[in-house]
Amino acid sequence: MTPETVTYRGDRAVVLRSDDIEVVVLPQRGAKIASLRHRPSGREWLLQPQDGLTDPPAYGSGFTQTEMFGWDEMLPTIDRTAYPDGEHRAAPLPDHGEVWAVPWETRLAGEALICSTSGRVLPYQVERTMRVEGPRMTLDYQLSAVGSGALWLLWAAHPQFAAAVAGTRIVLPVQVSRLLNVWPSRPPKIVAWPSPDAESIAGVPGGAGRKFYALPDAAVATAGLVDADGPWLRLTWDPALVPYLGIWLDNGAFARQAVIALEPSTGYYDDLALAVSNQRVPQIHPGGPLRWSLEVSLGGDGR
């Protein structure tokens, strides 16, 4: 179906629909995916705002000081940091990156919605093309350096999936046997997978959160969630282009409801400067954009 423009909680929004999925996008809020709903089961997978929306966040806002809901794009960092080297050395990069707190331009191309924006501190452009077909949403990304110099740029998806405290379980591929706990553990600590402390919100105390990464050599290409009563969600991607997977569990640490975020990422881990020092983030060269895709599938049968 052709995307249509609607009003969502007082904001201009674009809706994409199939018989199985309804997706709502807010262009003025970082092209946030505000809603991802499986229509046959009625399962809303993304944390929703409480009421009507206030003004969009200002550039440089602290992520947890704004209303937390939906799916945001993190670029060129997750943690607040300074650019590590070269012409842009020490340039300040805000909390959760730049692009979640700026308006994106949108245009339609048949049944696709194309959203794009540019960096403010660093010279880059990012474009996301969205399509919905049957039970799948496909996100195609293109990230380009603008100008004469190469740039280190870290991208991560940041979907705040609404989780039932005792009823939503994380599913990872069989080759994953260990995770790295990077928050709140100091220093980071290896933990076993699967583990009751990592598989669901039930293993996280109230008011606490945890951030894990699959180990870099795991070559993870998929991750999912399944509810005890059947609805499920699965993300898939190419690990040659998106080599890392972060997992954020929030049981009231920041979000007002239980959240599980499955976060495919091009960097390891949240701080761009640290990822550069680890040699685990791509350098984007002018004329050589990085392209990757993320597919989201939904179902209701527990499989």
N, C-alpha and C positions, 0 to 999 in steps of 0.2 A: 504494500500500500504506500501511496505517496505521503511523506511526512506532512504534518499540518501544524500551524501555529495556534496555540491556545494560551489561556491564562492558568497558571499554577500557583496557588497560595499568594496571588497578587502580582506575580512575576510573569513576564513574557517567556513562554516555553515552546519547545518544538516536540511533538509526539511522533514516535515511530511505532507502528503496530503490525503484527501478523495475527493469525488466529490463535497463536500460542503465547505471544509476548507483547507487552506494552512497555515502552521506554519513554521517559520524559527527560529532556535536556534543557538546562538553563544557561543560555549563551552569556548573559551578563555576569554570571558567577563562575567564571573559569570553565565554561562548557560542562559544568557539573551534571552528571547523570543523577537526577533527583529521585527517580523511581525506576525500578526494574521488577515488573510484575508478571508472574506466570498466570495467564488468564484462566486456564481450565481449573486450577486448584485455588486461585485467588491469593497465592502466596506472594507477598511483597518482600523482596529480598533486601532492600536497602532501608537503613534507618531513616525515618521520616522526620521533617521538622515538626515542632509542637503545634504552631498555629500559622497565622499569616507571616510572611517573611519581612524582615526589616531591610534596611539598605544593604546592598552588597558590601562585603568586606573591603577595606582599603588595602592598597598594595603595602606589603610589609607587615600586615596584621599577624598576631600570634594565632596559630591555627586553633588551639584549644580555647581561645577567648571569643571565638565566633560560634554561631550555632552549628553544631556538628551533625551532618546528615549526608546521605548520598555517596556518590563516587566522584572523587577528585583525581586530577592528574598532578603528580609530583615531579617537578623539573625546575632547575638542574640539581637539586639536592633534596633531602628530606629534613635532616637536622639543619638548624641555622649554622652557617659557617662562613668562611672567607675563601674566595677563589685562590687556589694554591700556587700558581706560578704564571710566568710570562707577562704579557702586556697588561693583563687584568688582575695581576697578583694583588691580593688583599681586598678585592672588590667584595662588599658585603652581600651575602645571599640570605634571604629571609627564611623564617621558619616554614617548613614544608615547601620551600621553593617559591618561585615567582608566579607561575601561571594559574594557580588555583584562585588567586585573588585579583585577576584582571579580566576584563571582557574579552571574549573571543568573537571573531567575525564568523558568520555562518552563510552557507549557500546550499542550494539543493542541486543535485545532479541525478535526475530520475528519482529512484526510490532511496537514494543515499543522502545523508546529511553530512556536509563537510564543514568542520570547525577548525579555525586556525588562529594563532596569535604569535607574538614575537617576545623575545626576552627584553627586559628593561635594563638590567645591569650588564648582561652579556649579549653579544650580537648573534642570536639564533632565531630560527622560526620552527614552529611545530604545527603539524596538520594532522587531524584525526578524521577519518572517513568512517561513518557508521552505517551499517545495514542491518535490517531485521528480516529474517526469512524463516518461516516455520518456528521451531523451538530454539533458534539460534540468533544471537547478536554477534556481529563481526565488527571489530575495531581495527582499522588499518592506519598505522602511524607513519609519518615521515618527519625526521628531525634533521635540520640543515644548519650548518654554520654559515653566517653571513659576513662577508668581508674577506680579508686576506689571510687571517690566521686560523689555526685549528683550535678547537675548544674541547675540554673535558666536560661532558654533560651526563648527568645521572637522571634517568627516568624511572619512576615506579608508579604502578597503579595503586590507588588508595580507595578501594571500595569498602564502605562501612556496612557490612552485611549484618542485618538484624538477626540475633541468635536467641533461641530459647535457652534459658539457663541450663536446663537438664536435657534438652531435646535436639540440639544441633551438633553434629559431629563432623570433624575434619577428616577428609580422606586424602591420602597421599599415595604415590606409586610404591610398589613393593621394594624398589631399590633404596628407598629412604629408611635408614635404620638409626640415624642420629640427627639431632638438630643442635644449633648453637644458640644458647640463650644470651641475648645481648642486652636485654632490659627486663627487670631492674638489676640483673646480675652484674657485678663489677668485681673482678674482670669477667669477660664473657666465659660461659661455661658450657661444655658439651653435655647434652642430656639424651636419654634414650627415646626412640620413637618406634612404635606407638607407646604412649604413656598417659595415664589418667590426668596428669598435670598439664598436658599439652593438647589433648584431643578435643577438648570442649571447654566452654565457659565454666562448667561444673568444677573443673580443677583449679580455678582461679578464685582466691578469696574476694569477698565483696570489697569494693573500693580499690582494687588492685588491677594490674595489667601485666602482660608479658609480651616480649617481642622475640621471635625466633627467626633463624635463617636455616634453610636447608644448606648442608655443606656444599661448597662450590663444585666438588667433583661428582655430585649426585646426578647431574644432567636432568633435572626435573622438567617435564614437559606438560604436566597437568596437575591440577589440585581441585578439590571439590568439597562441598558441604552436603550433608544429608540430614533431614529432619527425622525424628523418631516416627512421625506419622506419614512419611512418604515423600514429600517434596524434596527435590535435590537440585543442586547447581554444580556445574563443572566448568573450569577455565582450562583452555589448552593454548599452547604457544610453541614456538620453535626455540629450543634451548641454545642453539647455535647463535641466535640473535638476542635472546633474552635469557641469560645464563643463570639467573639467581631468583630465589623465591623467599620473600619475607612473610611472616605470619604474625599478625598482631591480634591479641586477645585482650579485650577491655571489659572488665566487669564493674564498671562504675569509676574507673580511675580518671577518665576524662568525659566519656560519653554518658548521657543520662540513662541509656539502656544498654544491655549486653550486646557487644559487637565482636564479630570475628572478621578481620580483614585479610584476605589472601592477596599478596602483593608481588606479582611478577615484577622483576626489576633488572635494569641493565647495569647496576652497580652493587658492590658488596663492601660495607653495608651502608647505613643511612647518611653518613657525612661524606659529601663529595671529596673533601680534602683527604679524608681517611681512605676512601676508595681509590683515589689516585695513588696514594702512598702504598696501598696494597696491590697496585697494578691490576685492579679489578673494576674498571669502568672504561667505556670506549672514548676515544678521541675522535671527534667529528671534524673532517676536513672540508674546506670550501669546495663545492662541486662534487662532493662525495657523500650525499645524505645517507643516514641510517634509516632503514625501513624495516618494520616488523608488524606482526598481526597478533591479535588476541581474540579468541573465540569464546563466547559464553553460551553454554547450553543449559536449558532448564527442563525439568520434568516433574512428574507428580507421583511416580509409581514406586519410589524407594530403591530403584536400581541404579 
